[in-house]
Amino acid sequence: MEFFDSHAHLDDEKFDEDRDQIIKKIQKSETTKVISAGYSIEGSKKAIKLSEKYEFIYSSIRNITKRHYTNRRQNVERHRKNKRNNKKIL
Ligand SMILES: [Zn+2]
């Protein structure tokens, strides 16, 4: 059986010390795809990097584009551009 984790926070600082080890454990499990949802701009950047590093990880940045739209327009525009150019950003 294959599992798809549709909402994880692999970018969370709780994983800063052992993130790669945890991701390797996930890789060895029956989980074949993970969406890492960033809940801040920095977290979203980390999620995007994880999706670039690991084939089975995708990133979601939707929350930041809504929350930061009015006061962080440049960041939002950059993320939207990334989203268009990177098929692993959902
Ligand atoms: Zn969440």
PDB file of the backbone (N, CA, C, O) and the ligand in Angstrom, with CONECT records:
HET     ZN  A 101       1
ATOM      1  N   MET A   1       0.838  -1.188   0.000  1.00  0.00           N
ATOM      2  CA  MET A   1       0.000   0.000   0.000  1.00  0.00           C
ATOM      3  C   MET A   1       0.883   1.252   0.000  1.00  0.00           C
ATOM      4  O   MET A   1       1.937   1.283   0.635  1.00  0.00           O
ATOM      5  N   GLU A   2       0.436   2.274  -0.720  1.00  0.00           N
ATOM      6  CA  GLU A   2       1.169   3.537  -0.752  1.00  0.00           C
ATOM      7  C   GLU A   2       0.382   4.607  -0.012  1.00  0.00           C
ATOM      8  O   GLU A   2      -0.848   4.632  -0.060  1.00  0.00           O
ATOM      9  N   PHE A   3       1.099   5.491   0.672  1.00  0.00           N
ATOM     10  CA  PHE A   3       0.452   6.588   1.384  1.00  0.00           C
ATOM     11  C   PHE A   3       0.945   7.927   0.834  1.00  0.00           C
ATOM     12  O   PHE A   3       2.093   8.064   0.412  1.00  0.00           O
ATOM     13  N   PHE A   4       0.044   8.901   0.854  1.00  0.00           N
ATOM     14  CA  PHE A   4       0.345  10.257   0.394  1.00  0.00           C
ATOM     15  C   PHE A   4       0.042  11.200   1.555  1.00  0.00           C
ATOM     16  O   PHE A   4      -1.119  11.399   1.910  1.00  0.00           O
ATOM     17  N   ASP A   5       1.089  11.780   2.146  1.00  0.00           N
ATOM     18  CA  ASP A   5       0.908  12.719   3.260  1.00  0.00           C
ATOM     19  C   ASP A   5       0.610  14.089   2.657  1.00  0.00           C
ATOM     20  O   ASP A   5       1.496  14.751   2.118  1.00  0.00           O
ATOM     21  N   SER A   6      -0.645  14.497   2.756  1.00  0.00           N
ATOM     22  CA  SER A   6      -1.080  15.716   2.063  1.00  0.00           C
ATOM     23  C   SER A   6      -0.800  17.003   2.851  1.00  0.00           C
ATOM     24  O   SER A   6      -1.042  18.098   2.344  1.00  0.00           O
ATOM     25  N   HIS A   7      -0.294  16.881   4.086  1.00  0.00           N
ATOM     26  CA  HIS A   7      -0.061  18.113   4.849  1.00  0.00           C
ATOM     27  C   HIS A   7       0.954  17.861   5.967  1.00  0.00           C
ATOM     28  O   HIS A   7       0.598  17.371   7.039  1.00  0.00           O
ATOM     29  N   ALA A   8       2.195  18.194   5.711  1.00  0.00           N
ATOM     30  CA  ALA A   8       3.243  18.051   6.724  1.00  0.00           C
ATOM     31  C   ALA A   8       3.967  19.384   6.866  1.00  0.00           C
ATOM     32  O   ALA A   8       3.928  20.219   5.963  1.00  0.00           O
ATOM     33  N   HIS A   9       4.624  19.576   8.001  1.00  0.00           N
ATOM     34  CA  HIS A   9       5.418  20.790   8.204  1.00  0.00           C
ATOM     35  C   HIS A   9       6.876  20.398   8.403  1.00  0.00           C
ATOM     36  O   HIS A   9       7.447  20.599   9.475  1.00  0.00           O
ATOM     37  N   LEU A  10       7.461  19.842   7.366  1.00  0.00           N
ATOM     38  CA  LEU A  10       8.848  19.405   7.451  1.00  0.00           C
ATOM     39  C   LEU A  10       9.817  20.574   7.603  1.00  0.00           C
ATOM     40  O   LEU A  10      10.975  20.383   7.975  1.00  0.00           O
ATOM     41  N   ASP A  11       9.341  21.780   7.316  1.00  0.00           N
ATOM     42  CA  ASP A  11      10.176  22.974   7.463  1.00  0.00           C
ATOM     43  C   ASP A  11      10.277  23.418   8.923  1.00  0.00           C
ATOM     44  O   ASP A  11      11.126  24.245   9.256  1.00  0.00           O
ATOM     45  N   ASP A  12       9.428  22.882   9.791  1.00  0.00           N
ATOM     46  CA  ASP A  12       9.361  23.350  11.180  1.00  0.00           C
ATOM     47  C   ASP A  12      10.718  23.236  11.872  1.00  0.00           C
ATOM     48  O   ASP A  12      11.465  22.278  11.676  1.00  0.00           O
ATOM     49  N   GLU A  13      11.007  24.248  12.688  1.00  0.00           N
ATOM     50  CA  GLU A  13      12.300  24.270  13.396  1.00  0.00           C
ATOM     51  C   GLU A  13      12.497  23.077  14.328  1.00  0.00           C
ATOM     52  O   GLU A  13      13.628  22.760  14.696  1.00  0.00           O
ATOM     53  N   LYS A  14      11.406  22.413  14.713  1.00  0.00           N
ATOM     54  CA  LYS A  14      11.534  21.211  15.550  1.00  0.00           C
ATOM     55  C   LYS A  14      12.391  20.148  14.861  1.00  0.00           C
ATOM     56  O   LYS A  14      12.998  19.303  15.519  1.00  0.00           O
ATOM     57  N   PHE A  15      12.429  20.201  13.531  1.00  0.00           N
ATOM     58  CA  PHE A  15      13.175  19.206  12.764  1.00  0.00           C
ATOM     59  C   PHE A  15      14.563  19.675  12.351  1.00  0.00           C
ATOM     60  O   PHE A  15      15.262  18.977  11.616  1.00  0.00           O
ATOM     61  N   ASP A  16      14.967  20.854  12.820  1.00  0.00           N
ATOM     62  CA  ASP A  16      16.243  21.406  12.361  1.00  0.00           C
ATOM     63  C   ASP A  16      17.433  20.476  12.636  1.00  0.00           C
ATOM     64  O   ASP A  16      18.377  20.424  11.847  1.00  0.00           O
ATOM     65  N   GLU A  17      17.384  19.749  13.748  1.00  0.00           N
ATOM     66  CA  GLU A  17      18.539  18.912  14.082  1.00  0.00           C
ATOM     67  C   GLU A  17      18.541  17.547  13.407  1.00  0.00           C
ATOM     68  O   GLU A  17      19.601  16.954  13.205  1.00  0.00           O
ATOM     69  N   ASP A  18      17.350  17.043  13.055  1.00  0.00           N
ATOM     70  CA  ASP A  18      17.324  15.690  12.479  1.00  0.00           C
ATOM     71  C   ASP A  18      16.397  15.558  11.262  1.00  0.00           C
ATOM     72  O   ASP A  18      15.890  14.476  10.969  1.00  0.00           O
ATOM     73  N   ARG A  19      16.186  16.686  10.557  1.00  0.00           N
ATOM     74  CA  ARG A  19      15.270  16.696   9.417  1.00  0.00           C
ATOM     75  C   ARG A  19      15.633  15.636   8.366  1.00  0.00           C
ATOM     76  O   ARG A  19      14.774  14.875   7.922  1.00  0.00           O
ATOM     77  N   ASP A  20      16.893  15.596   7.981  1.00  0.00           N
ATOM     78  CA  ASP A  20      17.280  14.645   6.920  1.00  0.00           C
ATOM     79  C   ASP A  20      17.087  13.198   7.354  1.00  0.00           C
ATOM     80  O   ASP A  20      16.707  12.345   6.552  1.00  0.00           O
ATOM     81  N   GLN A  21      17.356  12.928   8.646  1.00  0.00           N
ATOM     82  CA  GLN A  21      17.138  11.558   9.152  1.00  0.00           C
ATOM     83  C   GLN A  21      15.657  11.198   9.115  1.00  0.00           C
ATOM     84  O   GLN A  21      15.288  10.090   8.726  1.00  0.00           O
ATOM     85  N   ILE A  22      14.818  12.136   9.520  1.00  0.00           N
ATOM     86  CA  ILE A  22      13.369  11.886   9.505  1.00  0.00           C
ATOM     87  C   ILE A  22      12.877  11.688   8.072  1.00  0.00           C
ATOM     88  O   ILE A  22      12.060  10.807   7.804  1.00  0.00           O
ATOM     89  N   ILE A  23      13.376  12.504   7.169  1.00  0.00           N
ATOM     90  CA  ILE A  23      12.962  12.377   5.766  1.00  0.00           C
ATOM     91  C   ILE A  23      13.414  11.028   5.204  1.00  0.00           C
ATOM     92  O   ILE A  23      12.698  10.409   4.416  1.00  0.00           O
ATOM     93  N   LYS A  24      14.583  10.581   5.603  1.00  0.00           N
ATOM     94  CA  LYS A  24      15.045   9.261   5.134  1.00  0.00           C
ATOM     95  C   LYS A  24      14.157   8.140   5.680  1.00  0.00           C
ATOM     96  O   LYS A  24      13.901   7.153   4.990  1.00  0.00           O
ATOM     97  N   LYS A  25      13.687   8.298   6.925  1.00  0.00           N
ATOM     98  CA  LYS A  25      12.745   7.316   7.481  1.00  0.00           C
ATOM     99  C   LYS A  25      11.443   7.309   6.682  1.00  0.00           C
ATOM    100  O   LYS A  25      10.878   6.252   6.404  1.00  0.00           O
ATOM    101  N   ILE A  26      10.979   8.499   6.319  1.00  0.00           N
ATOM    102  CA  ILE A  26       9.747   8.593   5.510  1.00  0.00           C
ATOM    103  C   ILE A  26       9.969   7.892   4.168  1.00  0.00           C
ATOM    104  O   ILE A  26       9.103   7.165   3.682  1.00  0.00           O
ATOM    105  N   GLN A  27      11.145   8.124   3.578  1.00  0.00           N
ATOM    106  CA  GLN A  27      11.460   7.508   2.279  1.00  0.00           C
ATOM    107  C   GLN A  27      11.421   5.989   2.344  1.00  0.00           C
ATOM    108  O   GLN A  27      11.037   5.321   1.384  1.00  0.00           O
ATOM    109  N   LYS A  28      11.826   5.454   3.493  1.00  0.00           N
ATOM    110  CA  LYS A  28      11.845   3.994   3.653  1.00  0.00           C
ATOM    111  C   LYS A  28      10.471   3.431   3.979  1.00  0.00           C
ATOM    112  O   LYS A  28      10.271   2.218   3.919  1.00  0.00           O
ATOM    113  N   SER A  29       9.525   4.294   4.322  1.00  0.00           N
ATOM    114  CA  SER A  29       8.174   3.842   4.665  1.00  0.00           C
ATOM    115  C   SER A  29       7.345   3.679   3.378  1.00  0.00           C
ATOM    116  O   SER A  29       7.868   3.773   2.267  1.00  0.00           O
ATOM    117  N   GLU A  30       6.070   3.439   3.558  1.00  0.00           N
ATOM    118  CA  GLU A  30       5.176   3.285   2.400  1.00  0.00           C
ATOM    119  C   GLU A  30       4.634   4.620   1.897  1.00  0.00           C
ATOM    120  O   GLU A  30       3.786   4.658   1.005  1.00  0.00           O
ATOM    121  N   THR A  31       5.133   5.723   2.481  1.00  0.00           N
ATOM    122  CA  THR A  31       4.714   7.059   2.047  1.00  0.00           C
ATOM    123  C   THR A  31       5.496   7.418   0.788  1.00  0.00           C
ATOM    124  O   THR A  31       6.722   7.520   0.817  1.00  0.00           O
ATOM    125  N   THR A  32       4.785   7.607  -0.306  1.00  0.00           N
ATOM    126  CA  THR A  32       5.462   7.851  -1.576  1.00  0.00           C
ATOM    127  C   THR A  32       5.495   9.321  -1.980  1.00  0.00           C
ATOM    128  O   THR A  32       6.306   9.721  -2.816  1.00  0.00           O
ATOM    129  N   LYS A  33       4.603  10.133  -1.381  1.00  0.00           N
ATOM    130  CA  LYS A  33       4.613  11.570  -1.665  1.00  0.00           C
ATOM    131  C   LYS A  33       4.220  12.337  -0.405  1.00  0.00           C
ATOM    132  O   LYS A  33       3.391  11.882   0.383  1.00  0.00           O
ATOM    133  N   VAL A  34       4.838  13.524  -0.230  1.00  0.00           N
ATOM    134  CA  VAL A  34       4.544  14.380   0.921  1.00  0.00           C
ATOM    135  C   VAL A  34       4.413  15.819   0.421  1.00  0.00           C
ATOM    136  O   VAL A  34       5.220  16.283  -0.385  1.00  0.00           O
ATOM    137  N   ILE A  35       3.395  16.512   0.905  1.00  0.00           N
ATOM    138  CA  ILE A  35       3.323  17.957   0.673  1.00  0.00           C
ATOM    139  C   ILE A  35       3.775  18.635   1.960  1.00  0.00           C
ATOM    140  O   ILE A  35       3.156  18.462   3.010  1.00  0.00           O
ATOM    141  N   SER A  36       4.855  19.408   1.876  1.00  0.00           N
ATOM    142  CA  SER A  36       5.329  20.174   3.019  1.00  0.00           C
ATOM    143  C   SER A  36       4.785  21.583   2.886  1.00  0.00           C
ATOM    144  O   SER A  36       5.134  22.317   1.961  1.00  0.00           O
ATOM    145  N   ALA A  37       3.914  21.952   3.837  1.00  0.00           N
ATOM    146  CA  ALA A  37       3.236  23.245   3.777  1.00  0.00           C
ATOM    147  C   ALA A  37       3.971  24.270   4.629  1.00  0.00           C
ATOM    148  O   ALA A  37       4.057  24.122   5.848  1.00  0.00           O
ATOM    149  N   GLY A  38       4.495  25.296   3.999  1.00  0.00           N
ATOM    150  CA  GLY A  38       5.144  26.367   4.748  1.00  0.00           C
ATOM    151  C   GLY A  38       4.091  27.308   5.307  1.00  0.00           C
ATOM    152  O   GLY A  38       3.175  27.703   4.586  1.00  0.00           O
ATOM    153  N   TYR A  39       4.202  27.677   6.581  1.00  0.00           N
ATOM    154  CA  TYR A  39       3.219  28.587   7.152  1.00  0.00           C
ATOM    155  C   TYR A  39       3.783  29.970   7.434  1.00  0.00           C
ATOM    156  O   TYR A  39       3.161  30.775   8.127  1.00  0.00           O
ATOM    157  N   SER A  40       4.969  30.242   6.891  1.00  0.00           N
ATOM    158  CA  SER A  40       5.545  31.593   6.945  1.00  0.00           C
ATOM    159  C   SER A  40       6.381  31.735   5.672  1.00  0.00           C
ATOM    160  O   SER A  40       6.563  30.775   4.924  1.00  0.00           O
ATOM    161  N   ILE A  41       6.876  32.926   5.445  1.00  0.00           N
ATOM    162  CA  ILE A  41       7.713  33.106   4.253  1.00  0.00           C
ATOM    163  C   ILE A  41       8.977  32.267   4.364  1.00  0.00           C
ATOM    164  O   ILE A  41       9.354  31.581   3.414  1.00  0.00           O
ATOM    165  N   GLU A  42       9.638  32.319   5.525  1.00  0.00           N
ATOM    166  CA  GLU A  42      10.853  31.521   5.697  1.00  0.00           C
ATOM    167  C   GLU A  42      10.546  30.025   5.612  1.00  0.00           C
ATOM    168  O   GLU A  42      11.288  29.260   4.996  1.00  0.00           O
ATOM    169  N   GLY A  43       9.437  29.624   6.243  1.00  0.00           N
ATOM    170  CA  GLY A  43       9.051  28.219   6.198  1.00  0.00           C
ATOM    171  C   GLY A  43       8.744  27.765   4.785  1.00  0.00           C
ATOM    172  O   GLY A  43       9.056  26.636   4.405  1.00  0.00           O
ATOM    173  N   SER A  44       8.136  28.639   4.014  1.00  0.00           N
ATOM    174  CA  SER A  44       7.821  28.294   2.632  1.00  0.00           C
ATOM    175  C   SER A  44       9.090  28.156   1.797  1.00  0.00           C
ATOM    176  O   SER A  44       9.188  27.290   0.928  1.00  0.00           O
ATOM    177  N   LYS A  45      10.054  29.025   2.076  1.00  0.00           N
ATOM    178  CA  LYS A  45      11.337  28.911   1.362  1.00  0.00           C
ATOM    179  C   LYS A  45      11.997  27.567   1.682  1.00  0.00           C
ATOM    180  O   LYS A  45      12.546  26.904   0.803  1.00  0.00           O
ATOM    181  N   LYS A  46      11.929  27.177   2.973  1.00  0.00           N
ATOM    182  CA  LYS A  46      12.495  25.873   3.365  1.00  0.00           C
ATOM    183  C   LYS A  46      11.741  24.738   2.681  1.00  0.00           C
ATOM    184  O   LYS A  46      12.345  23.773   2.211  1.00  0.00           O
ATOM    185  N   ALA A  47      10.417  24.863   2.629  1.00  0.00           N
ATOM    186  CA  ALA A  47       9.612  23.814   1.992  1.00  0.00           C
ATOM    187  C   ALA A  47       9.978  23.682   0.512  1.00  0.00           C
ATOM    188  O   ALA A  47      10.079  22.572  -0.010  1.00  0.00           O
ATOM    189  N   ILE A  48      10.174  24.806  -0.151  1.00  0.00           N
ATOM    190  CA  ILE A  48      10.556  24.777  -1.569  1.00  0.00           C
ATOM    191  C   ILE A  48      11.921  24.099  -1.725  1.00  0.00           C
ATOM    192  O   ILE A  48      12.119  23.292  -2.634  1.00  0.00           O
ATOM    193  N   LYS A  49      12.860  24.433  -0.831  1.00  0.00           N
ATOM    194  CA  LYS A  49      14.191  23.802  -0.912  1.00  0.00           C
ATOM    195  C   LYS A  49      14.096  22.292  -0.699  1.00  0.00           C
ATOM    196  O   LYS A  49      14.778  21.517  -1.369  1.00  0.00           O
ATOM    197  N   LEU A  50      13.241  21.886   0.242  1.00  0.00           N
ATOM    198  CA  LEU A  50      13.069  20.450   0.475  1.00  0.00           C
ATOM    199  C   LEU A  50      12.500  19.771  -0.762  1.00  0.00           C
ATOM    200  O   LEU A  50      12.898  18.659  -1.107  1.00  0.00           O
ATOM    201  N   SER A  51      11.558  20.451  -1.433  1.00  0.00           N
ATOM    202  CA  SER A  51      10.958  19.847  -2.623  1.00  0.00           C
ATOM    203  C   SER A  51      11.966  19.774  -3.772  1.00  0.00           C
ATOM    204  O   SER A  51      11.853  18.923  -4.655  1.00  0.00           O
ATOM    205  N   GLU A  52      12.948  20.671  -3.749  1.00  0.00           N
ATOM    206  CA  GLU A  52      13.993  20.617  -4.776  1.00  0.00           C
ATOM    207  C   GLU A  52      15.021  19.522  -4.468  1.00  0.00           C
ATOM    208  O   GLU A  52      15.608  18.917  -5.365  1.00  0.00           O
ATOM    209  N   LYS A  53      15.214  19.293  -3.165  1.00  0.00           N
ATOM    210  CA  LYS A  53      16.218  18.311  -2.746  1.00  0.00           C
ATOM    211  C   LYS A  53      15.710  16.872  -2.842  1.00  0.00           C
ATOM    212  O   LYS A  53      16.452  15.962  -3.213  1.00  0.00           O
ATOM    213  N   TYR A  54      14.430  16.681  -2.501  1.00  0.00           N
ATOM    214  CA  TYR A  54      13.871  15.325  -2.449  1.00  0.00           C
ATOM    215  C   TYR A  54      12.770  15.160  -3.498  1.00  0.00           C
ATOM    216  O   TYR A  54      11.808  15.927  -3.534  1.00  0.00           O
ATOM    217  N   GLU A  55      12.927  14.170  -4.327  1.00  0.00           N
ATOM    218  CA  GLU A  55      11.988  13.910  -5.420  1.00  0.00           C
ATOM    219  C   GLU A  55      10.546  13.736  -4.934  1.00  0.00           C
ATOM    220  O   GLU A  55       9.620  14.191  -5.605  1.00  0.00           O
ATOM    221  N   PHE A  56      10.338  13.097  -3.797  1.00  0.00           N
ATOM    222  CA  PHE A  56       8.982  12.747  -3.351  1.00  0.00           C
ATOM    223  C   PHE A  56       8.310  13.838  -2.511  1.00  0.00           C
ATOM    224  O   PHE A  56       7.170  13.671  -2.077  1.00  0.00           O
ATOM    225  N   ILE A  57       9.014  14.956  -2.280  1.00  0.00           N
ATOM    226  CA  ILE A  57       8.429  16.055  -1.488  1.00  0.00           C
ATOM    227  C   ILE A  57       7.997  17.196  -2.408  1.00  0.00           C
ATOM    228  O   ILE A  57       8.733  17.624  -3.296  1.00  0.00           O
ATOM    229  N   TYR A  58       6.769  17.673  -2.159  1.00  0.00           N
ATOM    230  CA  TYR A  58       6.229  18.836  -2.864  1.00  0.00           C
ATOM    231  C   TYR A  58       6.028  19.931  -1.815  1.00  0.00           C
ATOM    232  O   TYR A  58       5.986  19.643  -0.619  1.00  0.00           O
ATOM    233  N   SER A  59       5.906  21.168  -2.254  1.00  0.00           N
ATOM    234  CA  SER A  59       5.708  22.246  -1.280  1.00  0.00           C
ATOM    235  C   SER A  59       4.409  22.979  -1.558  1.00  0.00           C
ATOM    236  O   SER A  59       3.931  23.040  -2.690  1.00  0.00           O
ATOM    237  N   SER A  60       3.860  23.526  -0.501  1.00  0.00           N
ATOM    238  CA  SER A  60       2.656  24.332  -0.611  1.00  0.00           C
ATOM    239  C   SER A  60       2.930  25.676   0.025  1.00  0.00           C
ATOM    240  O   SER A  60       3.395  25.744   1.162  1.00  0.00           O
ATOM    241  N   ILE A  61       2.643  26.754  -0.703  1.00  0.00           N
ATOM    242  CA  ILE A  61       2.915  28.090  -0.167  1.00  0.00           C
ATOM    243  C   ILE A  61       1.650  28.934  -0.177  1.00  0.00           C
ATOM    244  O   ILE A  61       1.722  30.156  -0.046  1.00  0.00           O
ATOM    245  N   ARG A  62       0.513  28.309  -0.327  1.00  0.00           N
ATOM    246  CA  ARG A  62      -0.742  29.057  -0.449  1.00  0.00           C
ATOM    247  C   ARG A  62      -1.016  29.997   0.719  1.00  0.00           C
ATOM    248  O   ARG A  62      -1.432  31.137   0.513  1.00  0.00           O
ATOM    249  N   ASN A  63      -0.788  29.532   1.931  1.00  0.00           N
ATOM    250  CA  ASN A  63      -1.123  30.363   3.087  1.00  0.00           C
ATOM    251  C   ASN A  63      -0.361  31.683   3.114  1.00  0.00           C
ATOM    252  O   ASN A  63      -0.921  32.720   3.469  1.00  0.00           O
ATOM    253  N   ILE A  64       0.900  31.644   2.744  1.00  0.00           N
ATOM    254  CA  ILE A  64       1.647  32.901   2.813  1.00  0.00           C
ATOM    255  C   ILE A  64       1.201  33.875   1.747  1.00  0.00           C
ATOM    256  O   ILE A  64       1.231  35.085   1.971  1.00  0.00           O
ATOM    257  N   THR A  65       0.791  33.385   0.603  1.00  0.00           N
ATOM    258  CA  THR A  65       0.385  34.325  -0.430  1.00  0.00           C
ATOM    259  C   THR A  65      -0.879  35.057  -0.008  1.00  0.00           C
ATOM    260  O   THR A  65      -1.054  36.223  -0.359  1.00  0.00           O
ATOM    261  N   LYS A  66      -1.752  34.413   0.726  1.00  0.00           N
ATOM    262  CA  LYS A  66      -2.961  35.086   1.199  1.00  0.00           C
ATOM    263  C   LYS A  66      -2.631  36.041   2.349  1.00  0.00           C
ATOM    264  O   LYS A  66      -3.014  37.210   2.335  1.00  0.00           O
ATOM    265  N   ARG A  67      -1.920  35.521   3.330  1.00  0.00           N
ATOM    266  CA  ARG A  67      -1.662  36.294   4.543  1.00  0.00           C
ATOM    267  C   ARG A  67      -0.805  37.518   4.286  1.00  0.00           C
ATOM    268  O   ARG A  67      -1.026  38.567   4.890  1.00  0.00           O
ATOM    269  N   HIS A  68       0.163  37.397   3.403  1.00  0.00           N
ATOM    270  CA  HIS A  68       1.121  38.477   3.226  1.00  0.00           C
ATOM    271  C   HIS A  68       0.879  39.293   1.968  1.00  0.00           C
ATOM    272  O   HIS A  68       1.742  40.068   1.554  1.00  0.00           O
ATOM    273  N   TYR A  69      -0.256  39.129   1.373  1.00  0.00           N
ATOM    274  CA  TYR A  69      -0.481  39.780   0.084  1.00  0.00           C
ATOM    275  C   TYR A  69      -0.384  41.289   0.176  1.00  0.00           C
ATOM    276  O   TYR A  69       0.302  41.904  -0.641  1.00  0.00           O
ATOM    277  N   THR A  70      -1.044  41.904   1.137  1.00  0.00           N
ATOM    278  CA  THR A  70      -1.104  43.362   1.168  1.00  0.00           C
ATOM    279  C   THR A  70       0.210  44.002   1.587  1.00  0.00           C
ATOM    280  O   THR A  70       0.611  45.010   1.005  1.00  0.00           O
ATOM    281  N   ASN A  71       0.895  43.440   2.587  1.00  0.00           N
ATOM    282  CA  ASN A  71       2.096  44.121   3.071  1.00  0.00           C
ATOM    283  C   ASN A  71       3.404  43.513   2.561  1.00  0.00           C
ATOM    284  O   ASN A  71       4.475  44.040   2.865  1.00  0.00           O
ATOM    285  N   ARG A  72       3.350  42.465   1.827  1.00  0.00           N
ATOM    286  CA  ARG A  72       4.586  41.868   1.317  1.00  0.00           C
ATOM    287  C   ARG A  72       4.430  41.517  -0.156  1.00  0.00           C
ATOM    288  O   ARG A  72       4.692  40.393  -0.583  1.00  0.00           O
ATOM    289  N   ARG A  73       4.006  42.489  -0.896  1.00  0.00           N
ATOM    290  CA  ARG A  73       3.681  42.252  -2.296  1.00  0.00           C
ATOM    291  C   ARG A  73       4.859  41.669  -3.102  1.00  0.00           C
ATOM    292  O   ARG A  73       4.667  40.782  -3.934  1.00  0.00           O
ATOM    293  N   GLN A  74       6.051  42.166  -2.853  1.00  0.00           N
ATOM    294  CA  GLN A  74       7.205  41.655  -3.611  1.00  0.00           C
ATOM    295  C   GLN A  74       7.440  40.174  -3.351  1.00  0.00           C
ATOM    296  O   GLN A  74       7.696  39.403  -4.277  1.00  0.00           O
ATOM    297  N   ASN A  75       7.351  39.780  -2.075  1.00  0.00           N
ATOM    298  CA  ASN A  75       7.536  38.365  -1.752  1.00  0.00           C
ATOM    299  C   ASN A  75       6.468  37.515  -2.420  1.00  0.00           C
ATOM    300  O   ASN A  75       6.743  36.439  -2.951  1.00  0.00           O
ATOM    301  N   VAL A  76       5.247  38.025  -2.381  1.00  0.00           N
ATOM    302  CA  VAL A  76       4.131  37.294  -2.978  1.00  0.00           C
ATOM    303  C   VAL A  76       4.366  37.118  -4.473  1.00  0.00           C
ATOM    304  O   VAL A  76       4.185  36.032  -5.024  1.00  0.00           O
ATOM    305  N   GLU A  77       4.769  38.202  -5.112  1.00  0.00           N
ATOM    306  CA  GLU A  77       5.003  38.120  -6.556  1.00  0.00           C
ATOM    307  C   GLU A  77       6.127  37.133  -6.875  1.00  0.00           C
ATOM    308  O   GLU A  77       6.053  36.392  -7.855  1.00  0.00           O
ATOM    309  N   ARG A  78       7.166  37.131  -6.041  1.00  0.00           N
ATOM    310  CA  ARG A  78       8.279  36.207  -6.260  1.00  0.00           C
ATOM    311  C   ARG A  78       7.815  34.755  -6.090  1.00  0.00           C
ATOM    312  O   ARG A  78       8.176  33.875  -6.871  1.00  0.00           O
ATOM    313  N   HIS A  79       7.007  34.531  -5.051  1.00  0.00           N
ATOM    314  CA  HIS A  79       6.501  33.177  -4.830  1.00  0.00           C
ATOM    315  C   HIS A  79       5.578  32.739  -5.957  1.00  0.00           C
ATOM    316  O   HIS A  79       5.606  31.582  -6.377  1.00  0.00           O
ATOM    317  N   ARG A  80       4.764  33.664  -6.444  1.00  0.00           N
ATOM    318  CA  ARG A  80       3.874  33.314  -7.561  1.00  0.00           C
ATOM    319  C   ARG A  80       4.689  32.948  -8.792  1.00  0.00           C
ATOM    320  O   ARG A  80       4.347  32.016  -9.520  1.00  0.00           O
ATOM    321  N   LYS A  81       5.771  33.689  -9.020  1.00  0.00           N
ATOM    322  CA  LYS A  81       6.632  33.409 -10.166  1.00  0.00           C
ATOM    323  C   LYS A  81       7.273  32.028  -9.989  1.00  0.00           C
ATOM    324  O   LYS A  81       7.329  31.233 -10.927  1.00  0.00           O
ATOM    325  N   ASN A  82       7.759  31.756  -8.759  1.00  0.00           N
ATOM    326  CA  ASN A  82       8.328  30.432  -8.476  1.00  0.00           C
ATOM    327  C   ASN A  82       7.302  29.348  -8.728  1.00  0.00           C
ATOM    328  O   ASN A  82       7.600  28.303  -9.306  1.00  0.00           O
ATOM    329  N   LYS A  83       6.085  29.620  -8.282  1.00  0.00           N
ATOM    330  CA  LYS A  83       5.020  28.629  -8.401  1.00  0.00           C
ATOM    331  C   LYS A  83       4.756  28.299  -9.873  1.00  0.00           C
ATOM    332  O   LYS A  83       4.540  27.143 -10.236  1.00  0.00           O
ATOM    333  N   ARG A  84       4.779  29.336 -10.705  1.00  0.00           N
ATOM    334  CA  ARG A  84       4.557  29.104 -12.142  1.00  0.00           C
ATOM    335  C   ARG A  84       5.687  28.281 -12.752  1.00  0.00           C
ATOM    336  O   ARG A  84       5.454  27.432 -13.613  1.00  0.00           O
ATOM    337  N   ASN A  85       6.924  28.544 -12.294  1.00  0.00           N
ATOM    338  CA  ASN A  85       8.088  27.906 -12.906  1.00  0.00           C
ATOM    339  C   ASN A  85       8.464  26.574 -12.281  1.00  0.00           C
ATOM    340  O   ASN A  85       9.239  25.817 -12.865  1.00  0.00           O
ATOM    341  N   ASN A  86       7.930  26.276 -11.105  1.00  0.00           N
ATOM    342  CA  ASN A  86       8.307  25.048 -10.400  1.00  0.00           C
ATOM    343  C   ASN A  86       7.060  24.185 -10.196  1.00  0.00           C
ATOM    344  O   ASN A  86       6.174  24.539  -9.418  1.00  0.00           O
ATOM    345  N   LYS A  87       7.000  23.079 -10.881  1.00  0.00           N
ATOM    346  CA  LYS A  87       5.823  22.201 -10.833  1.00  0.00           C
ATOM    347  C   LYS A  87       5.684  21.479  -9.499  1.00  0.00           C
ATOM    348  O   LYS A  87       4.676  20.812  -9.263  1.00  0.00           O
ATOM    349  N   LYS A  88       6.679  21.602  -8.624  1.00  0.00           N
ATOM    350  CA  LYS A  88       6.600  20.936  -7.317  1.00  0.00           C
ATOM    351  C   LYS A  88       6.081  21.881  -6.231  1.00  0.00           C
ATOM    352  O   LYS A  88       5.973  21.488  -5.070  1.00  0.00           O
ATOM    353  N   ILE A  89       5.759  23.126  -6.603  1.00  0.00           N
ATOM    354  CA  ILE A  89       5.117  24.044  -5.667  1.00  0.00           C
ATOM    355  C   ILE A  89       3.622  23.998  -5.970  1.00  0.00           C
ATOM    356  O   ILE A  89       3.201  24.319  -7.082  1.00  0.00           O
ATOM    357  N   LEU A  90       2.816  23.597  -4.975  1.00  0.00           N
ATOM    358  CA  LEU A  90       1.389  23.423  -5.203  1.00  0.00           C
ATOM    359  C   LEU A  90       0.608  24.596  -4.674  1.00  0.00           C
ATOM    360  O   LEU A  90      -0.618  24.620  -4.780  1.00  0.00           O
TER     361      LEU A  90
HETATM  362 ZN    ZN A 101      -0.574  22.839   8.967  1.00  0.00          ZN2+
END
